[in-house]
Structures are given as C-alpha cells and as structure tokens.
C-alpha cells in the first residue's frame, strides 16, 4: 500500500481545476460552428441553440426530460470534497432549467497507477453524498484509466414543460439576481499556490457544495423569466449568453455583486486564474467596463465559478435564494453588458 507521504496532491496531477478547465468561450464557439441539423426534432425543447445549461426533451404533456453532463479535474486536494463539488456542479444544470434531478451516472477518469484505491473511493463517496442530499441515486457510470484525475456526473431530471426556464427568455426591465458570491476561481488559485487560509478554504467548500435546489421552486414563480448558472465562463460570460439569447443588454452594478471574503484583495495582489484572462479575451468586445473599475474587478467578473450560483431574471427584486443579491437589470438595447462602479 502507498504511504500517505507518497500520495500526490490531487491538484498537482492536473493542469487546471474545476470549471476553470472549460474550453474558452471564443474557442468553443469556433469549434461548434456549422450548419444547423437538417431534421428538427419537435420534442427537443432545448438543444444547442442558445448555449443553455442542459438539453430538454418533452415526454408528454406534463413531463420533459432534462439531460446534462459535467466533469472536471480537481479544484481541491481532499478527494471527498472533490467528489462533492463535482457532483453539486453537475446537478446545478438540472436546477438551472427549473428541473428536479431524478438520477445520475458517475464519470470517472483516474491515473490508477498513481492514486491508491482508497483515494479513488473517496472521490466516488463524495459524489454519492451530494446525490443523497439531492435525494437521487447514482445508478451506474463509466470509468477509464487517465493521466489526469477527472470526475463528474451525467445527470437526468424532470420538469413540467410549462415551468421550463431557458437562458434566453429574459425581458427588458427584469432584475438580475445572483444566487452565490463570486471568487471561487481566485480561491482555487490561492490554494494551488499554497496561499489560502483555512477560513477561506472552508468558505470555498461551503459555497461549491451548496446545491442550487431553489431552481424548481423559482421556475414556478410567474415573474421569473430566465435562469442559468454561473460557472466556467464567469458572470460576464453567462450573462452575455442570456443577453444574446434574448437580444437584450444588461447593466451590472459592481458594488452590488456579492463576493467571497478576501477575494478582491487576492485579485489585487495578482492571485487570479488563467481562465479569467481567456474568458475576457473571448468576450471583451461585448462588455463596457466603467473606467473607475480596476483589473481586479475585471478578473472577478470573468472568474470561473465552480458550482456557482443561479443567475435569475425576474420582474421584481424579490427572490428565493438564501445567499442571493440583486446586481442589476436587463436593458432594452444591444446585447452588451455594461458594468457600473
């Protein structure tokens, strides 16, 4: 058996971590360019048209199937926490469509000659713990031997077609509500550098393992028009997807954007992710930052969130997420995001 002193840190085995592993939005758009499918599927309510969080297929008058998958490399070194974070992140896409998860399949890729079995089992156990919290089974999965550790889920849920929430249905004047504070990517960068205090590490674990289970309840509210979740493309990237889909603009007040403790000072000190720069490079032309805002604010707005919060548009500034904040509004102009100080 491998001694604990010889077991490598999970984050040392990967070139990135969490949703910061995502392909940059600009590159992804280029990869997905091509003609639309020749034969439309009438029951496919949501496909690839607006970069939504999950596919949705109508089964009958009262039920539609929500299907999604999400996986990534370690954002933390504790294998149990890695499994929990990856599972919560994958289930979030179901909640963001207004759906309720019903089951999941595990996706596992690990260097089996590097990580001992008990570490791998802890990753799986973390995923199972979050699925148990969500009230669903992990009913199977798939595994491969890999150079870098990867874990995630294929998640299946159900939603009533009438309550389905797309990311493209925002209306001008809607309030923008963000369900969790930003800064997970910055904390993960500090962790990888060995510079993250214990209290900030615990804050990162708390936010990334908190399920976005308010999604189905919010979807039933008449005033909620659109939902998505904020993950690897950062707040600006996912808000821009909403803007493009609805053909509207958005205004964000930076002072109202919730941040995890200490992340602004960390960003000011240069502790940022490479993904935030790639994100900014992909969509800077569609963003207008007030000149008073600094590079640290830009990094936070582009910071890749792992298991981030729901981003909701609704007609009233009242909302159903315990950690949510009103951060701005949708505007009746071109699909741009304007950020005020």
ABEGO torsion letter per residue (X at the ends): XBBAAABBBAAAABABBEAAABBBAAAAAAAABEBBBABBBAABABBAAAGBABBBBBABAABBBBBBBBBBBBABABAAAAAAAAAAAAAAAAAAAGBBBABBBBBBBBBAAABBAAAAAAAAAAAAAAAAAAGBBBAEEBBBBBABBBBBBBBBBBBBAAABBBAAABBBGBBBBBABBBGAAAAAAAAAAGABBAAAAAAAAAAAABBAAAAAAAAABAABABBBBBBAAEAAAAAAAAAAAAGBBBBBBAAABBBBBGAAAAAAAGBBBAAAAAAAAAAAAABBBBAABBAAAAAAAABBBBGBBBBBBBABBBBABAABBBAEBBBBBBBBBBBBX
